[in-house]
């Protein structure tokens, strides 16, 4: 299998999905945009997040399904995203790659 490459924003969205799918609210466009803003101090549009989510879904890294309708959303349903097994593997590989670089840096680099 060839390696899957992700851009920085794709990686951040994938990480947010991994984090939020563990929580009761789930991972959906607004919750992911809020998580990214909180953790990166960067404002992202929900539309931009959705573009990346659908790209990640095409790559087989996330899956999605419609959640239940809620009164808070005027009876509309949310599209909830979850990590696929391939998405989990890609995150593990990216973590290993980045840790390899960080661990190879000389100690005075951090002094």
C-alpha positions in Angstrom: 0.0 0.0 0.0 1.3 3.4 -0.9 1.8 6.0 1.8 -1.0 8.5 2.3 0.2 12.1 2.5 -1.7 14.7 4.4 -1.4 18.5 4.5 -1.2 20.2 7.8 -4.8 21.1 7.9 -5.9 17.6 6.9 -3.8 16.2 9.7 -5.3 18.6 12.2 -8.9 17.8 11.1 -8.1 14.1 11.3 -6.7 14.5 14.8 -9.8 16.5 15.8 -12.1 13.7 14.5 -10.1 11.2 16.6 -10.4 13.3 19.7 -14.1 14.3 19.3 -15.4 10.9 18.3 -14.6 9.8 21.8 -16.8 12.5 23.3 -20.6 12.5 23.7 -21.0 15.4 21.2 -19.3 13.5 18.4 -17.2 14.9 15.5 -19.1 17.1 13.2 -18.3 20.3 11.3 -19.0 22.9 14.0 -17.4 20.8 16.8 -14.3 20.2 14.7 -14.0 23.9 13.8 -14.4 24.9 17.5 -11.8 22.3 18.6 -9.3 23.6 16.0 -9.9 27.2 17.1 -9.4 26.3 20.7 -6.2 24.3 20.1 -4.5 26.3 17.4 -6.0 29.8 18.0 -6.8 29.8 14.3 -10.2 30.6 13.0 -11.5 28.2 10.4 -14.7 28.2 8.6 -17.1 25.3 8.9 -17.3 25.1 5.1 -13.5 24.7 5.0 -13.6 21.9 7.6 -16.3 20.2 5.6 -14.3 20.4 2.4 -11.4 18.6 4.2 -13.7 16.1 5.8 -15.1 15.0 2.4 -11.6 14.8 1.0 -10.5 12.6 4.0 -13.6 10.5 3.4 -12.7 10.0 -0.3 -9.2 8.9 0.9 -10.9 6.4 3.2 -9.6 7.9 6.4 -12.9 8.9 7.9 -16.4 7.6 7.6 -19.7 9.5 8.2 -23.3 8.9 9.0 -26.2 11.2 9.8 -27.0 11.5 13.5 -30.4 12.0 15.0 -32.4 15.3 14.6 -32.4 17.6 17.6 -34.5 20.5 18.6 -31.4 22.6 19.2 -30.7 22.4 15.5 -34.3 23.1 14.4 -34.9 19.4 13.7 -31.9 19.1 11.4 -29.5 16.2 11.6 -25.7 16.3 11.9 -23.3 14.4 9.8 -21.0 12.7 12.3 -17.5 11.6 11.3 -15.4 8.8 12.7 -11.9 7.6 12.0 -11.6 4.4 9.9 -9.0 1.8 10.5 -6.9 3.3 7.7 -7.3 6.7 9.3 -6.0 5.4 12.6 -3.0 3.8 10.8 -2.2 7.0 9.0 -2.2 8.9 12.3 0.1 6.4 13.9 2.5 6.6 11.0 2.5 10.4 11.1 3.1 10.4 14.8 6.1 8.0 14.4 7.5 10.1 11.5 7.3 13.3 13.5 8.6 11.8 16.7 11.6 10.4 14.7 12.5 13.9 13.6 12.0 15.4 17.1 14.1 12.7 18.8 16.9 13.1 16.2 17.3 16.8 17.1 20.4 17.5 19.2 19.7 18.4 22.8 21.2 21.9 22.6 18.5 22.7 20.1 16.1 23.0 23.0 18.4 24.9 25.3 
